[in-house]
Amino acid sequence: MTDLVDSHCHLDARRFNADREAVIARATEGGVRRIVNPGVDLPSSRAAIELARQHECIYAAVGVHPHDAKRLDVDALAELRRLAASLKVVAIGEIGLDYYRDLSPRDAQRRAFEAQLDLAAELGLPVVIHDRDAHDDVLTILRDWRSSLHAPRSTLCGVVHSFGGDVALAEQLLALGFLVGVSGPVTYQNADRLRDVTRAVPLERLLIETDAPYLTPEPHRRRRNEPAYVRLVAQAIADAKHLNFDQVAACTSANARALFGWPGDRCP
């Protein structure tokens, strides 16, 4: 069975409290060898680290989601810096902008985003980006941040997870050194734009993810998502790009390794 990576999954979410160990077991039995669990605030970042400590297959990212950006003060940023030094923390995230729900003021979202990007640069960690209905501001902030790094544009610096933009936006992000994360909606009947993105983006720049417990792929839509279903995302990408499943699984796993830095997972 070809190994898979779920590059974005919230196993610390309360919806997994009743059967979390069974969910992880189903994932590993289904070939999911690594899972990245991003934090969305300080408590979930700590929980992600604890899950990574308990399970060989799980890695953590730490960050404050734009929904909680108004709570990112100096003390919280210092705590994130401390948490990021923990074993198996591979990224800063989930960070970014969300202009759909606007649960934090937009100026607070932008300040928190920029502060956490700077933290990632300071620590030499990649970033996991949330962008919902905020494409222009996300791109502007990432472009300014990327230019401040004085690193080659070919250097991978992060992933825009559960990508929701068009081909033009994807191409601009690729030019900045970002990967494009694709999740369950690529399986939906009306997701032609997302399938166009997966066809346009080179396989070597794609990651697959579930964003579980959210964004459940077909045929399980409207039920809780879980990391075992990342196989359905890989198959949808294979279908869209007219590739075989094993090639998509192997190369997206290698892409995750290249970004997050764990050993193995060589792309054939």
Secondary structure, 3 states (H helix, E strand, C coil): CCCEEECCCCCCCHHHCCCHHHHHHHHHHCCEEEEEEECCCHHHHHHHHHHHHHCCCEEEEECCCHHHHHHCCHHHHHHHHHHHCCCCEEEEEEEEEECCCCCCCHHHHHHHHHHHHHHHHHHCCCEEEEEECCHHHHHHHHHHHHHHCCCCCCCCCEEECCCCCCHHHHHHHHHCCEEEEECHHHHCCCCHHHHHHHHHCCHHHEEECCCCCCCCCCCCCCCCCCHHHHHHHHHHHHHHHCCCHHHHHHHHHHHHHHHHCCCCCCCC
